[in-house]
Amino acid sequence: MTDILLLGQNFLALFIESAPWLLLGLLVAGVMHELVPVSFLEKHMGNESFSSISKAAIIGAPLPLCSCGVIPAALGLRRSGASKPSTISFLVSTPETGVDSVSVSYALLGPLFAIVRPFAAIVSAIYAGAMVRWFASENNSTPNSEHVHTSCCSSTLREAGEHKSPAQEKTNEEHFHNAHSSCCDKEATLTRDDSHHAASPSKARRVVSYASGKLLEDIVVWLLIGLALAAAIKTWVPNDFLTQWGDGIVAMLVMAVIGIPMYICATASTPLAVGFLAAGLSPGAVLVFLMAGPATNVSTMGMIRQEMGGKTLGLYLFSVITASVGFGYLLNYIIAHFSLESFIKTESHMHQHGANVQIIYGVCALILAALIVRLGVAKWRERRHQPHSHSACCS
């Protein structure tokens, strides 16, 4: 019973900690969807060139979005025309670092980590995007393979972001409506073109409506699953399990495997890294955690699987693990070769939110919870009033 209470406390703490960043990510995604011109995304992130992949990594690196906030932002980019490699690059670089995490790293871990973290984030993001470009290119995918494991709704929204001629888009739309039931008609209204044909509310209202409606609905299940799993890890995985492996390849792989499903942002991972350093983990193994932990989680993996397919998800995970381990070994080598131990802090200075900040976090958590409850009630009412009219493809 005590463990269950502790699990609930940890889940609530994670939910509160992630709420403001998730709301910020939803807002950024809503702005991208409604206000950022498609031509801008097509120019900078719409193709699979290394230039677009690099721009996505550099654009994402300074953004103050964590592993929860980056999900809706990346989803908005993808559905607004960004290519798979560019989206993956953005997904890796954005949560791994940011202006806030760099400052916290300097304060708690020292200048070396403050320099290494953003550099490793950008390089690993470009590497991940390149892997997707080489092995999961959209240019080599047929329409059938593109949508084989996705729902009809997500396929429709994805088609809205493809770079096809008007004639091709019309043909695809006609084929889709002939092949599927009308359960997805309401989803089609979320494309950029249809939004302009609807009743014209203000841009701000459209941003909030899209962010708190369809976009949140798409990620809420994986969001809650990810938070629950992170709470379970925090409850039942002791620190000595992570530090007993030393500083070799086994320690780094363990840190990667533990870090990947965790729901933790770059800033929040920094105090944990201080504890791992104090417990005896090598700086390289700690860097693996600092890269793999914020870079992905169960929610991110679910979104990638839904929007871009299982092959892209596999390449994404492979890239995150290999890049983090590679940079971990490189950091250990640099520290040993150049005697840089003095540039790393090992004292624990745990960051605590002030009273006013805690109030803000609590209010954001209440707002997020209210939005989730509203979506759940709306979904329940929809199924109750139309028990036989929806098809399984959209459930």
N, C-alpha and C positions, 0 to 999 in steps of 0.2 A: 504493500500500500504506500509505503514511503517512497519507493522508486517511482510509482505512478504519479504521486504528487510532485516529485522532483522533475519528472518528465514534463508534466503540465507547466511547471514554473519555467523550465528551460524553453519550452515551446512559446510561452507567452513573452518571455524576454527576447527571444529571437524575432518574434512577430513585431514587437514594439520597436526593436532596433532597426528592423528592415523597413518599417512602414513609411517613414518620410522619404527614404531613397526610392522606394517603389512608386510612391505617388509622384515624385519628381521624374522618374523614368516614364511613367504613363503620360505625364504632362509633356515631356520632351517628344515622345512618340506622337502625341496628338498634334503638336505644333508641326512636326515633320510631315505628318499626313495631310494637314490642311493648308499649311503656309509655305512649306519648302517646295519650290517649283520642281516638277519632275525632270525638267531639262538640266537643273543643277546636279541632281543625283545621277542622271544618265551621263553627264559630262565627267564627274569626279569618281563615281562609284558604280556606274551602270554597266561597265564592261569587265572583262576578266584579265586585263593587262596588269603587269606588275606595278605600273603607276597608280592604278585605281586601288590595288591592294595596299600599297604603301600609304596612299592618302587616307584610306579608311583607318589604318593603324595609327597614323599621326593625328588624325581628327579625333579619334576615340581616346587616345592616351590622357589628355588633360581633363577630360570630362569628369565631373564628380558623381559618376554613377557606379554603383556596386554591382555584385553579381545578381541582385534582384532587380535593380533599376535598369540594367542594361537589356534585360529580356524584352520588355515592351518597346524600348528604343530601337533595338535591332529588328524586332518584328515590324515596326513602322518603316524602317529603312528598306527591309526586304520587300514589303508590299507596296512601297513607293517607287521601286525600280532598281534597287541595288542588286548586284550580281551575288551569286553564292560565295565566291572567294572573298569579295569585299565585305560581305556581311559577316563571314567567319572571322576575318581579320579584325573587324570592329568588335566582335563578341569577345575576342581574346584580349586585345589591348586595353579596352575601356575599363573592365573591372580589375585588371591586374595592377593598375596604377592610376594616379590622379594627383592633382595639386595638393589635396588634403593628405593623402597617404604618403606623399613624398616628405611633407613637413613632419608628419608623425614619425616616419622612419628615421629622419635626421635626429629627432628628439630622443627616440627610444633605442634605436639600433646604431646610430652613428652615421657619419657622412658616406661611408662606403656603400651601405645598403641604400641610402637616399639616391646615389648615382646609379647603382646597378639595377635597381628595380624598374625604373622607367625605361632604361635602355633594353633590358631583357624583355620587357612587355612588348615594346615595339618590334623588336627583332623576331620574337616568337610569334607575334601576330602575323607578320609578313610571311613567315615560314608556314604557318597554318593555312593562310590564304593560298599560298603557292601550292601546297599539297592538294587542296581542293581543286585548284585550277588544273593541275596535272592529272589527277585521277578521278575527279567527279565533275568534269566540265559540263556545263549546260549545253554547250554547242554540240556535244556528242550524244545528247540524250534525245530520245524520241518522245513524242507526246505521251505515249502509253507508259513508257518507263518513268517519265517524270511524275505521273500521278498514280502509280500502281498501288502505293501503300498509303495514300492520303484520302481524307474524306472529300466528298464532292465540294463542300464549302471551302475548305482550304485550297483546293485546286482552283476554284473560281477566283479566289482572292489572289492566288499566285499568278494566274493568267493575266490578271489586271496589271501586274507589274512587269510582265514579259515585254521585251522590246520587239514587237511584231508590227507588221504593217497593218493599217486599218482593215484591209480586206481579210488578212489572216485572222485578226482578232474577231471580225464578224463571223467568219466561218467557224472558228473555235467556239464562239458563244452559241451559235445555232446548233452545233453538234452537241454541246454540253446540255442545252435545254431539251434536246430530243432524247438524250440518253439518261437523264435523271429526272426525278420528280420535282415538283414545285417547292419542295421543302427548303431549297437553297435560294429561292428567289429573293428573300429578304436580305441574304448575305450580299447579293450582287449590288444592292444599293449602297454598299460601303465602298465601292470603287470610286476613284477620283472623279470620273466623268459623271457618274450617277449622282454624286453628292451635289453637283451644281444644278441638277434638274429638280432636286427636292425643294420643298419650301425653304426659303433662304433665311435661316436664322443668322445671327451674328457669327463672325469667325470664332470669337472666343467661346461661344456656346457650342459650336460644332467641335472645337478642340476638346472641350470638357466632355461632351456627349460621346465622342468616339473613344477617348481615353478611358472613361469610367464605364463604358458600355461594352462594345464588341471586343475591344482589345483586352480589357480585364477579364472578360468571360473566357477568352482563348487561353489565358495563362493561369487562371485561378486554381484549377485542379492540381497542376504540377507545382504551383507555388506552395500550396498547403502540404503536398506530399514531401516536397523538399525541406520545408521547415520541420515537419515531423521527423524526418530521417536525421536532420542535423541535430534536433533535440535529443533523439535517441543516442547518437554518437556522443554528444556532450554528456549524457546521463550515464552511459554504461562503458565508455572507452576511457580507461584511466591514462594519465600522462605517462606513467612508467611503461605502458605498452608502446608508446611512440618513441621513447628515449632508450629502450633496451637494445636497439638494433645497431647502435654505434654511428659511424659516419660513412659507411661504404654504400655500394649499390643497393643493398637490401634496405638500408635505412631510407635512402632516397625514394625507392619504389613504395615502401610503406607510407612515407609521408605523402606521396602522390596519390596513392589509393585512398588514404584517409581524407586527404584534402579535397579530392574531386567531388564527392557527394555533399560536402559541407556547404551550408548556406552562410557564407561569411564574406564580408567586403574587405577590400585592401587595407582600410584603416583599422577595422576591428581585428584583423589577423595579426597586426603588428604587436600588440601586447602578448598574444599567444606565442609569437616568435621569440619574444624576450624570454618567456618562461622556458621554451625549448632550448634556447642557448644556455640558460642558466642550469638546465638539467643535464647538459652534456652533449647535445646534438651539435654537429659541425655546422658552420655557416652555410655550406653548400646544401646540406639537408634541410636547413631552415628555409633557404631560398626556394627549394622545391615546393615546400608548403606554401610560401608566400605567392608563388606563381600559380600552382595548381588549385589551391583552395579558392581564391577569389575568381579565377578564370572560369570556373564552371561549377555546376551543381546539378542535382537531379532535375530541377525545373528547366535549366538551360538545355540539358540533354533532351528532355521531352519536347521542348519547343523546336530544337533542330531536327529531331526525328519527324515531327509533324510537318514542318515547313519545307525541309530540304532533303529528307530521306535518310535511311539507315546508313548508306555508304558515306554520306557527308558526315554523319555523326561519328562513325568509326574513324575517319580521317581526322576529325576534330580532336577526339580523345587521344589518338596516337600522337598527334602534333603537340598537344599540351603536355603529355607525359614525357615524350622524348626531348622536347625543348627545355622543360624544367629540369630534368635530370642532367642534360648537357650543360646548362648554365650552372647547375649545382657543382658539377665536377670542375668547371672552369673557374668558379669563384674560389673553391678550395685550393686549386693550383695557384691562382694569382696571389691569394693570401699567404700561402706557404713560400712561394718563390720571391715575393717582394716584401715579406714580413710586414703585412698590413694589419696585424691583429689589433694595433692601437687605434685603428679607425673604426672599430666595432665596439659598441657598448653592450655589456652583459647585465647591467643592473636592471632590475624590474621597476618600471615606473608606470603602473597601470593607470590608464586614462579613465576618468570618471566624468560623467555628464554633470553639469551644474543643475541646480534646482529648476531654473528657467528653461534650460534645454530639455530636461526630463519632462516638463509640462508639454513642450512642443512635440516631443516624441509620443507622449501619451495621446494628445489630441489627434495626431496623424494616424495612430493605431486605431482610434475610435472611428475616424473617417473611413479608413480602409476596411475595417470590419463592417461598417454600415453599408458600404458599397458592395461588399461580398454578400452580405445578407440580402440586400436588395436584388442582386442578380439571382440568388437562390430562390427567393420568393417568386420572382418573375418567371423563372424557369419552371417552378412547380405549378404556378397558375396556368402557364402555357400548356403543360402536359395534361393538366386536369381538364381544361376546356377543350383541348384537341387531342384526345387520347389515341385517335386512329389516323390523324391526318399527317403526322410527320413520319419520315422514313428513317431507317436505322443509320443512314450515312451521315446524318447530322447530329446524332445523339452522342 
